[in-house]
Amino acid sequence: MALFRALYIIWVFLLIPLFNAEEFTPKVTRTLSRYVFDIVNFDDSNTLIRADEDSVEISFDAGENWKTIDGIEEPIESFVVDPFRGHDRAFAFVKTAPKFYVTDDQGKSWRPLTIPISEKASNYFAA
């Protein structure tokens, strides 16, 4: 009798979510750009980041609307979402300087960080 009751409870907990589940239909939008760009996203989030030719843009609604990130002035080489804090932290690496930007709040704010380098390595960024 206890086994029957346990099986009944398990089935109830497995079937109730199936009846209450909403059908998922993805929404696909298209954004036209003259340039090729990479898009990165945060884990379990609708926030997307992309680097266009002269600006860095962010979307908080899975790419439906984009706005320019004001805190990043330099051209960005690449973006990386932190593999250890993929829900909220990302890095944007500058093309022409030993500098990068970091966000800890899914792109809502960015702060610059400069990497101290030797004089020999600084010649690489001067070109």
SULLIN-V450544 format. One record per residue. N is the residue number from 0. RES is the residue in one letter. SS is DSSP state (H for helix, E for strand, L for the rest). OMEGA is omega in whole degrees, -180 to 180 (NA if undefined). Layout:
<<N,RES,SS,OMEGA> <N,RES,SS,OMEGA>>
This chain:
<<0,M,L,179> <1,A,H,178> <2,L,H,178> <3,F,H,179> <4,R,H,179> <5,A,H,178> <6,L,H,178> <7,Y,H,-180> <8,I,H,179> <9,I,H,180> <10,W,H,179> <11,V,H,-179> <12,F,H,177> <13,L,H,-175> <14,L,H,-178> <15,I,H,178> <16,P,H,179> <17,L,H,180> <18,F,H,-178> <19,N,H,-175> <20,A,L,174> <21,E,L,179> <22,E,L,-179> <23,F,L,175> <24,T,L,-179> <25,P,L,177> <26,K,L,-178> <27,V,L,176> <28,T,L,-180> <29,R,L,177> <30,T,L,-179> <31,L,L,177> <32,S,L,177> <33,R,L,-172> <34,Y,L,173> <35,V,L,-179> <36,F,L,175> <37,D,L,176> <38,I,E,174> <39,V,E,179> <40,N,E,176> <41,F,L,179> <42,D,L,176> <43,D,L,-176> <44,S,L,174> <45,N,L,-178> <46,T,L,179> <47,L,E,177> <48,I,E,176> <49,R,E,175> <50,A,E,174> <51,D,L,-175> <52,E,L,-175> <53,D,L,-175> <54,S,L,174> <55,V,E,-175> <56,E,E,-178> <57,I,E,176> <58,S,E,178> <59,F,L,-178> <60,D,L,175> <61,A,L,174> <62,G,L,180> <63,E,L,178> <64,N,L,-179> <65,W,L,173> <66,K,E,-179> <67,T,E,176> <68,I,L,-176> <69,D,L,-174> <70,G,L,-178> <71,I,L,-177> <72,E,L,-175> <73,E,L,173> <74,P,L,-176> <75,I,E,177> <76,E,E,-177> <77,S,E,176> <78,F,E,174> <79,V,E,172> <80,V,E,-178> <81,D,L,-178> <82,P,L,-180> <83,F,L,178> <84,R,L,-175> <85,G,L,179> <86,H,L,-173> <87,D,L,-174> <88,R,L,176> <89,A,E,179> <90,F,E,175> <91,A,E,-175> <92,F,E,-178> <93,V,E,-178> <94,K,L,-166> <95,T,L,-178> <96,A,L,175> <97,P,L,-173> <98,K,E,172> <99,F,E,178> <100,Y,E,180> <101,V,E,173> <102,T,E,177> <103,D,L,-177> <104,D,L,178> <105,Q,L,173> <106,G,L,179> <107,K,L,176> <108,S,L,-178> <109,W,L,175> <110,R,E,-180> <111,P,E,173> <112,L,E,179> <113,T,E,-179> <114,I,L,176> <115,P,L,-179> <116,I,L,178> <117,S,L,179> <118,E,H,180> <119,K,H,180> <120,A,H,-180> <121,S,H,176> <122,N,H,178> <123,Y,H,-178> <124,F,H,-180> <125,A,H,-176> <126,A,L,NA>>
